[in-house]
Amino acid sequence: MILEITIISIALVALVVLFAHKYLEQIRGAHPKIVDVRNKADVQVESAVKHAEIAVSSITLHNTVLVANGTFVWIARFFLHIFSTIGRVFHHIVERGSRRQESLKQGGAASFYLKQIKENKDSSQQVTDSKE
């Protein structure tokens, strides 16, 4: 809401400045420098309007459908590429995790906690073996 109010306020200020400038130009009968700038800009504005008219006149239903179709295909391909990349990353992570799990199983107790449990189990077996 603030953006719209700001834009409208700027447009109103510009209109007031233009009307004041035109009024002063008519009263004084002077030829300000802005007139030269305006005359040079008129050629550019007319050229831009001509190009805009050509561009707008070339818009047809067929061209609109083709652009919409191309846009949807591009969006779909973009998401397929993203999902493919994410799938490859997850596959790599799972592959590394499965290799690590296999190496842990082959190496015995890997963590300190598991090592402690194994030592306690061995010491309790030794105590029970020595009692017998």
C-alpha positions in Angstrom: 0.0 0.0 0.0 2.8 2.4 0.8 4.5 1.7 -2.5 1.4 2.6 -4.4 0.9 5.8 -2.4 4.6 6.7 -3.0 4.3 6.2 -6.8 1.1 8.2 -7.0 2.7 11.0 -4.9 5.7 11.1 -7.2 3.5 11.2 -10.3 1.4 14.1 -8.8 4.6 16.1 -8.0 5.9 15.5 -11.6 2.5 16.7 -13.0 2.5 19.8 -10.8 6.1 20.6 -11.9 5.2 20.1 -15.6 2.1 22.4 -15.3 4.1 25.1 -13.5 6.9 24.9 -16.1 4.4 25.2 -18.9 2.7 28.1 -17.1 6.0 30.0 -16.6 6.9 29.3 -20.2 3.7 30.8 -21.5 3.9 33.9 -19.2 7.5 34.7 -19.9 7.5 33.7 -23.5 11.0 32.4 -22.9 12.6 29.5 -24.7 14.0 27.3 -21.9 16.7 24.6 -22.3 14.1 21.9 -21.6 12.5 22.6 -25.0 15.7 21.5 -26.8 15.8 18.4 -24.7 12.2 17.7 -25.4 12.7 18.1 -29.2 15.6 15.6 -29.1 13.6 13.2 -27.0 10.6 13.3 -29.3 12.4 11.4 -32.0 13.5 8.7 -29.5 9.9 8.4 -28.1 8.4 8.2 -31.6 10.9 5.4 -32.5 10.1 3.5 -29.3 6.3 3.9 -29.9 6.7 2.6 -33.5 8.7 -0.5 -32.3 6.1 -1.1 -29.5 3.3 -1.0 -32.1 5.1 -3.5 -34.3 5.8 -5.8 -31.3 2.2 -5.6 -30.1 0.7 -6.2 -33.6 2.8 -9.4 -34.0 1.2 -11.0 -30.9 -1.3 -13.6 -32.0 -3.1 -16.4 -30.2 -0.8 -19.0 -31.9 2.4 -17.1 -30.7 1.0 -16.8 -27.2 0.2 -20.5 -27.0 3.7 -21.3 -28.3 5.4 -19.1 -25.7 3.2 -20.5 -22.9 4.0 -24.0 -24.0 7.7 -23.3 -24.1 7.6 -21.7 -20.7 5.9 -24.7 -19.1 8.3 -27.1 -20.8 11.2 -25.0 -19.5 9.8 -25.0 -16.0 9.2 -28.8 -16.0 12.7 -29.5 -17.3 14.2 -27.2 -14.7 12.4 -29.1 -11.9 13.4 -32.4 -13.4 17.0 -31.3 -13.4 16.8 -30.2 -9.8 15.1 -33.4 -8.6 17.7 -35.5 -10.6 20.5 -33.6 -8.9 19.0 -34.1 -5.5 18.5 -37.8 -6.2 22.1 -38.2 -7.2 23.3 -36.4 -4.0 21.1 -38.6 -1.8 22.3 -41.7 -3.6 25.9 -40.7 -3.0 25.1 -40.1 0.7 23.4 -43.4 1.1 26.2 -45.2 -0.7 28.8 -43.7 1.5 26.7 -44.5 4.6 26.3 -48.2 3.6 30.0 -48.5 3.0 30.7 -47.0 6.4 28.3 -49.4 8.1 29.9 -52.4 6.4 33.3 -51.3 7.6 32.0 -50.8 11.1 30.5 -54.3 11.2 33.8 -55.7 9.9 35.9 -53.7 12.3 34.1 -54.7 15.5 33.1 -52.2 18.1 33.6 -48.8 16.6 32.5 -46.4 19.2 33.7 -45.9 22.7 30.3 -46.8 24.1 30.2 -50.1 22.2 33.8 -50.8 23.2 32.9 -50.3 26.8 29.9 -52.7 26.6 32.1 -55.3 24.9 34.8 -55.0 27.6 32.2 -55.2 30.4 30.7 -58.2 28.8 34.2 -59.9 28.5 35.1 -59.0 32.1 31.7 -60.4 33.3 32.4 -63.6 31.4 35.8 -63.9 32.9 34.4 -63.4 36.4 31.8 -66.1 35.8 34.5 -68.4 34.2 36.8 -67.9 37.2 33.9 -68.7 39.6 33.3 -72.0 38.0 
